[in-house]
Amino acid sequence: MSSETKRRLSRLRRRLRQRLGVAFRGPQLDILLSALDKRAGLVREPSCEDYLRWIEPGDRFDKEVEHLLPWVTNHESFFYRHAEQVATFRRVSLEPFLSESRGRPFRVWSAGCAHGEEPYTIAIEIVEALDREPRWPIEILATDLDPQAIDRARRGLYDARAVRALPRRFLGRYFLAEPRGLRIAPSLSERVTFEPHNLLSETPRPEGPFDVIFCRNVLIYFGAAEVNRALDHLVSQLVPGGILMLGPVESLRGRLEDLSSSLQIELDGEVAYYRRRVSGSQAEGRRRGSGGSSEVSDIEQLVVTDRLSEALGRLEAAIARQPRSAEHRLLRSSVFRRLGRYEAGARDCVAVIRDHPLHAEAHRCLSELRTRQGRWDEAMAFSRRTLYLDPEDASAWLLFGDLLEHRRDFQAATRAWMNAHELLECASGRETLPERRRVVLDLLASCQDRLRPDRSRRASDGRALS
Ligand SMILES: C[S@@+](CC[C@H](N)C(=O)[O-])C[C@H]1O[C@@H](n2cnc3c(N)ncnc32)[C@H](O)[C@@H]1O
């Protein structure tokens, strides 16, 4: 590619990023290049280079973007995708709303709705909850950047793949079998309004506020600045107390501090979602310790030098004075673990989680203790939550990998250990305090040990792992 073409390509990427939010790096860039090739053929430009030159004028770019959209955006979706989240939506939003019967419509927005599978799933849930009461006022707005996707959603015609996770009993109730596929029944389609809409630049029509906003698997493709813009916009469209559902891998952790005056994270079993605060005064902020008090460091010193009963005595006194101190309780839990008193250690973690439900470290410590007790399912659940709350916790990835290995999911275990490895390598470069650096290097060594090829061979041979 000539340097001129490279410049054109980066201009195009910049303009697309402004328009769509997508940064087009790595695999996304390959998708873009293949779209450019296809489009060049269709407009009879001999090559991708020629097409890049041809597309440059402003008005042509605006028109061409519409044609590129279906190729450069991922419309993957299906009915009852992330079914646990759908159940959470029912439990924490729909049912409480209906039981309080607030005398106003229940309003939901599905932002980035692709071909309509998500908003129709929501519609099924609502209609079922209403026991098919036709008059109850509900409004479901479904929007997507791509007008062609919106047209398809309005047509409501699906193939078998789209309904693969749909509970079978809904098939006859909400779909009509046609020669070309399964068509959404009018009782459902009339409940959903579809409109083209760009999350980055426009207010949806009809406007909010909404009781629930689903924006799943959309922000994952955005650059950081665009995620921020879209989130501010989404939050502004929620009623106080309203709920934002993102995709399961779209953690807001990096943004939670900025957003903590307007949003709080909540957990329903393993599903995390965000609730708009009723008033800013409830802001919790982050609860991580800022390095620890000198008393805590003194006790840590006792632990490091194996003076465990002395440490325990000091911790008992400190906890009696400050029963809600997460730092003291977690330290005591680690002493209990060293003493093999796993249940006592777990009680401390549970107390911390009760007082500070989003304390990632408490979740990790509890997962470690449950692992030692052989309570694997609980260990796995707490490990997942830890990573949701803090995806940059290398020890948590390490532990998660071990739990996956125990489940004999060796590929996923390796991926988890690789994540830990990457985080630890970065941390070892940053860490200047010798003691902390030693901890990081120890963890790195155990990570490398797990990633040794003979370990995975042993694993797939079916022999027991340590
Ligand atoms: C992977 S689909 C997600 C569909 C559905 N939410 C789900 O989780 O199954 C992502 C959708 O986001 C849409 N999208 C991408 N950028 C957008 C933007 N800036 N504004 C609105 N929608 C956008 C895409 O067109 C695509 O249909």
The ligand as a Gaussian input file, in Angstrom:
#p B3LYP/6-31G(d) Opt

LIG

0 1
 C      -23.617000      -7.171000      17.775000
 S      -25.034000      -6.214000      17.457000
 C      -25.847000      -6.336000      19.009000
 C      -27.300000      -6.694000      18.870000
 C      -28.024000      -6.889000      20.192000
 N      -27.930000      -5.710000      21.015000
 C      -27.499000      -8.107000      20.928000
 O      -26.762000      -7.967000      21.907000
 O      -27.819000      -9.223000      20.508000
 C      -24.386000      -4.561000      17.467000
 C      -25.313000      -3.545000      16.812000
 O      -24.903000      -2.239000      17.209000
 C      -25.144000      -1.371000      16.120000
 N      -24.329000      -0.152000      16.270000
 C      -22.991000      -0.044000      16.074000
 N      -22.615000       1.244000      16.276000
 C      -23.723000       1.928000      16.618000
 C      -23.979000       3.297000      16.927000
 N      -23.005000       4.214000      16.918000
 N      -25.252000       3.662000      17.218000
 C      -26.243000       2.738000      17.219000
 N      -26.062000       1.448000      16.920000
 C      -24.825000       1.039000      16.614000
 C      -24.750000      -2.212000      14.914000
 O      -25.328000      -1.731000      13.722000
 C      -25.258000      -3.600000      15.310000
 O      -26.522000      -3.874000      14.787000

